Amino acid sequence: MTKPNPAELAHRLKRAETAAVTDPPATLTAPAVLFSYVDNSNVWIEGRRIQAVRRGIARDPYDAMKRQLFAPWSYDFGQLYELVCPPGSLVGRSLLIGSKPPPNDSVWARARDEGFQVETFDRSYFGKEKQVDGSIGTVMMEDSYEHMNARRGDLAVLVAGDGDYLPTVRSLQRRGLQVRVLFWKHASSNELCTTADEFIPLDPFFDRLTSPTVSPHWQ
C-alpha cells in the first residue's frame, strides 16, 4: 500500500463519513479510520537491546539500557505495517519518522514500498536525534483536528514509548478519540501505558518483526 496523497486522504475520509450516515441501523459502529505514527529510531534502538539479551550480552533489557548494550538487529517494515495497520483497515495516515540515514541506504525506500509515509531529519552536530518526537506529536495533533472524527470511531496508533507524548494523547482522548500505544515494554513510560486506551507490547512479536537480513547502520 502506498501513502495516500491529500486528495486520496480526503476521499477516504469522505467515504467513511458517508458510511456513517448511510449504514442501516443494525450497524453497530461506522467504519473507523486508523492513523498511525511510528518512531522508527527508537523502535530500532530498543529492539537492538532485546537482541543483546537474546544473544547473552545482557541479562535483561533493563541491564542493556543501564550498560548501553546493543546487538545487530533490524526489523521487517512489512510485518510492522501489518501489525500497526491490520489488513482491511481504512488507513488515513501511516507515518514513519526517524533520523536521516546514510545517502546510500535503501531502508527508507523499502519503508515507502511497504506503505509508510516517511519523514527523516538530520542529526545534531553531536550526533543526537532531534525533531522526531516533536514532529510526531505535531502531526498527531494536526490530524486529530483536521481529519480524525471521534463519532466515526477513529483510532490513533502511536508506536513510541516516551512519556513526552502524554499531553498529546490526553488531548485526543478529551475530544473522544481513542489512542492505542505499541512499543517495547522495557522502554515504555508506565504513565503512557496506563493512560492510553490500549497498550500492546511489541515484545511478543519480536521474531515476527525481525528482518532476515541485518543492516548494521540504519536508524
C-alpha positions in Angstrom: 0.0 0.0 0.0 1.4 3.4 -0.9 0.9 6.5 1.1 -2.3 8.5 0.3 -1.9 11.8 -1.3 -4.0 14.7 0.1 -6.8 14.1 -2.5 -6.9 10.4 -1.7 -6.9 11.0 2.0 -9.8 13.4 1.6 -11.7 10.8 -0.5 -11.1 8.1 2.2 -12.4 10.3 5.0 -15.4 11.4 2.9 -16.2 7.7 2.2 -16.1 6.9 5.9 -18.3 9.9 6.7 -20.8 8.7 4.1 -20.9 5.2 5.6 -21.6 6.7 9.0 -24.7 8.3 7.6 -26.0 5.7 5.2 -25.3 2.4 7.1 -28.5 0.7 8.2 -29.5 1.0 11.9 -28.3 -2.6 12.5 -24.7 -1.4 12.0 -23.2 -1.0 15.5 -20.4 1.3 14.5 -19.3 3.2 11.4 -16.0 2.1 9.8 -13.2 3.6 11.8 -10.2 5.3 10.1 -6.8 4.4 11.5 -4.0 6.9 11.9 -0.6 5.5 12.8 2.6 7.3 13.9 5.9 5.3 14.3 9.1 6.5 15.9 11.5 4.4 13.8 14.7 5.3 15.5 13.5 4.2 19.0 11.8 1.0 17.7 15.2 0.0 16.2 17.3 1.1 19.2 15.3 -0.7 21.8 14.9 -3.7 19.5 18.7 -3.9 19.5 18.7 -4.1 23.3 16.3 -7.0 23.2 18.6 -8.7 20.7 21.5 -8.2 23.1 19.6 -10.1 25.7 18.8 -12.9 23.3 22.5 -13.2 22.4 23.5 -13.4 26.0 25.2 -10.0 26.1 22.8 -8.5 28.7 20.8 -10.1 31.5 17.6 -8.3 30.5 16.6 -5.2 28.6 17.0 -3.0 31.7 20.6 -4.3 32.1 21.1 -3.5 28.4 19.8 0.0 28.9 21.9 0.6 32.0 25.1 -0.6 30.4 24.2 0.7 26.9 24.5 -2.7 25.3 23.3 -3.5 21.8 23.4 -6.3 19.2 22.9 -6.0 15.4 19.2 -6.1 14.5 16.8 -4.7 12.0 13.1 -5.1 11.5 10.8 -6.0 8.7 8.8 -3.0 7.6 6.0 -5.1 6.0 5.5 -7.0 9.3 5.4 -3.8 11.3 2.9 -2.2 8.9 0.6 -5.2 9.2 0.9 -5.1 13.0 0.1 -1.4 13.2 -2.3 -1.2 10.3 -4.0 -4.7 10.1 -5.1 -5.9 6.7 -8.5 -4.4 5.8 -8.0 -1.2 7.9 -9.1 2.1 6.4 -5.9 4.0 6.8 -5.9 7.8 6.9 -2.2 8.1 7.6 0.8 5.8 8.3 3.7 8.0 9.3 7.3 6.7 9.9 9.7 9.3 11.3 13.4 8.9 12.1 16.9 10.3 11.7 18.3 10.6 8.2 20.3 7.5 7.1 23.5 7.5 5.0 22.9 8.6 1.4 23.3 5.0 0.0 20.9 3.4 2.5 17.8 1.8 0.9 15.9 1.2 4.1 13.6 4.2 3.8 12.7 3.3 0.2 11.7 -0.1 1.5 9.5 1.6 4.1 7.8 3.6 1.5 7.2 0.5 -0.6 5.5 -1.1 2.4 3.0 1.8 2.8 4.6 4.2 5.2 4.7 8.0 4.6 8.4 8.7 5.5 9.9 11.8 7.1 13.6 12.0 8.1 15.6 14.6 9.9 19.3 15.4 10.2 21.0 14.6 13.5 22.5 17.4 15.6 26.2 18.4 15.5 26.8 15.9 18.3 25.0 13.1 16.6 21.9 13.3 18.7 18.4 12.8 17.3 16.4 16.0 17.0 12.8 16.9 15.9 11.5 13.4 15.8 9.3 13.3 19.0 8.1 16.9 18.4 7.2 16.1 14.8 5.2 13.0 15.7 3.3 14.9 18.4 2.6 17.9 16.0 1.3 15.7 13.2 -0.9 13.7 15.6 -2.4 17.0 16.9 -3.0 18.4 13.4 -4.6 15.2 12.2 -6.8 15.0 15.3 -8.3 18.4 14.5 -8.3 18.3 10.7 -9.1 14.7 9.8 -10.0 12.4 12.8 -13.6 12.0 13.8 -14.5 10.6 17.3 -18.1 9.9 16.3 -16.8 7.7 13.5 -14.7 5.8 15.9 -11.3 6.8 14.5 -8.2 5.4 16.2 -4.7 6.9 16.6 -1.9 4.3 16.9 1.3 5.5 18.4 4.4 3.3 18.1 6.6 5.0 20.7 7.0 4.8 24.5 8.2 8.3 25.7 6.2 10.0 28.4 6.5 13.2 26.4 3.6 12.1 24.3 1.2 12.2 27.3 -0.2 15.7 26.6 -0.9 14.8 23.0 -2.6 11.5 24.0 -4.7 13.2 26.7 -5.7 16.0 24.3 -7.1 13.4 21.8 -8.9 11.5 24.5 -10.5 14.6 25.8 -12.1 15.0 22.4 -13.4 11.5 22.3 -10.6 9.9 20.2 -9.1 6.6 21.1 -5.3 6.0 21.3 -3.5 2.7 21.1 0.2 2.5 22.0 2.5 -0.2 20.8 6.1 -0.3 22.0 8.8 -2.4 23.7 7.7 -2.9 27.3 11.0 -2.0 28.9 11.2 1.3 27.1 7.6 2.4 27.6 6.5 5.0 30.2 4.2 3.4 32.8 2.0 6.5 32.7 1.7 6.5 28.9 0.8 2.8 29.0 -1.9 3.2 31.6 -3.2 6.5 30.0 -3.6 5.0 26.5 -6.9 3.3 25.8 -4.9 0.2 24.9 -1.2 -0.7 25.3 0.2 -3.6 23.3 3.9 -4.6 24.0 5.9 -5.3 20.9 8.0 -8.0 22.7 5.8 -11.0 21.8 6.2 -10.0 18.1 10.0 -9.8 18.2 10.6 -12.8 16.0 7.8 -11.8 13.6 9.3 -8.3 13.3 12.9 -9.4 12.9 14.2 -8.9 9.4 16.0 -11.9 7.9 18.8 -9.6 6.8 20.6 -7.3 9.3 21.6 -3.8 8.2 24.4 -2.7 10.6 23.9 1.1 10.5 20.4 2.2 9.6 18.1 4.0 12.0 
